[in-house]
Amino acid sequence: MKESRRLLHQHTNALFGKTELQGHTRLMVTLPSEAAGDPYMVRTLVQDGMQVARINTAHDDQHAWEKMIRNIHKASTDTGKKVLVYMDLAGPKIRTGKVLQIPGKNHGQRAKAVSLRKGSRIYFTGPANNKTAGDYPVMSISLPVLFRFVQKGDPISLDDGKFSGRVLEADKLGMLVEIHHAPAKKPLLKPEKGINLPETDMRIPSLSKEDLANLPFMVKHADMIGFSFVREVRDITRLQKIINGLGRKGMAIILKIENRRAFENLPRMMLAVMRQPKSGIMIARGDLAVEVGFLRIAEVQEEILWLAEAAHMPVIWATEILDNLVKKGRTTRAEISDAVKSVRAECVMLNKGPFVSEGLRMLRDIDIRMAAHENKKMKTLRSLHVAFNFLKQGGS
């Protein structure tokens, strides 16, 4: 056990660098677009505890990313605190596109959303296809190549699981979906919302054309790369070859586990990525929860933590950590419980929001308190102040 802990600490320090509080959880923040033009914002985040800055390449462009990185390095120099740059590959994320048809409406002015309720049907097609679908609304999607793999009866989730249903018909041009569940309030499906098909065997490359175009920039500027929508070992092997060819042999790779196939292939993928001197795993709970089901996500994230600990591999716990606090300035009891669990990971990721500094400070406080009680999944059985004070007062 001692050797296992030593190896995990060694690998964590290699990936994230040493921290002031040895063994404590590192804090990652997703930078908003405004971070490109606001060095004060970045410096504030560093002062409040950000140790890893995340840049999501699904947004903005190389010009904006370069400005963000310049602000990160300046904030690091000004504060004397080391800050690492983590960049996500965008990957083949499937999203809703424009509303192409609303039955009975004039399309001189495009609709911005589709209202869907239980029993509603909607047709999805490619952005370049002008096919209509009779009495059904029509939306485009970002990755029409998926129509090659979709089968009648496949389950589908939309907008992080807010809507779910099944495919009624599918061909190379599109698919007709029947909605089985929709939110009671504001049941509107808008553009740029995620689409998940957990049981569809989609043989789509995990590296998109945009990823391949952005990799030279990422390899030059980032300390680590997050591999989005990785599914199997050959995806990792391909990325490793590209990185090596760009002159960064051994660059840190983080496997983002965000679909069912990645979870099922996780042991094999871990062995493949461990060929890198620095590697890690991100539990990307947003898409993963939709893929495996919300009732199973707690079990699945525990299994990933167990596997990673057995392999002495650092873990990043991500998606919706203190989400209400970060976005609205107020947290919930459930979020606090979740944050307490999250500090068992080696790094915790906060999403962008107007109150992210409050989230950083709260996570630091939770981490300091909980580190004395728990190491990974092992309880330390430390003495309790409440019991000590009780006995000191004579037990009465």
Secondary structure, DSSP 8 states (H G I E B T S, - for coil): -HHHHHHHHHHHHHHH---SSTT--EEEEE--GGGGT-HHHHHHHHHTT--EEEEETTSS-HHHHHHHHHHHHHHHHHHT---EEEEE------BEEEEEE-TTS-TTS--S-EE--TT-EEEEE-TT-----TTS-EEEES-GGGGGT--TT-EEEETTTTEEEEEEEEETTEEEEEEEE--SS--EE-TT-BEE-TT------SS-HHHHHHHHHHHHH-SEEEETT--SHHHHHHHHHHHHHTT-TT-EEEEEE-SHHHHHTHHHHHHHHTTSSSEEEEEEHHHHHHHH-TTTHHHHHHHHHHHHHHTT--EEEESSTTHHHHHHS---HHHHHHHHHHTTSSEEEE---TTHHHHHHHHHHHHHHHHTTEETTEE-----HHHHHHHHTT--
